[in-house]
Amino acid sequence: METRFTDVYKHLKNKGFEVYFVGQHLGDALTDYVVIRDGGSSQKSTLSTQISYIELLCYVPENSFSRLEPLVINVKEAMKELFPMLKNTQYEQPAFSDDSNKSFMKTLQFQYNKQILETI
């Protein structure tokens, strides 16, 4: 089943980014890459729709901090092509050092509307 996560994965992969889902990338950051993560959801004013979030975690090796902002800019530019399916919330977490994989990382957030399926 196609999901917004697979749509984002395929789109970024086609744009030349190294892309993973959470838990797929193992080891130290040796190259620039993007991880796709579920950012949760919130109820919209109507009962049948939720606002759901996708977070894109942008990583660069710890000795390449100067490449982080260009990576973030390129990811945001690529994601513009998925509008209006996905909308940039303009929320970005500050860059931080991730000792677990020897990298610097910054998170971008995008939102989309998702119909709530009724359960019986």
Helices and strands as residue ranges (DSSP letters): H 4-14, E 19-21, E 33-43, E 49-61, G 65-67, H 68-80, E 87-92, E 96-98, E 103-115
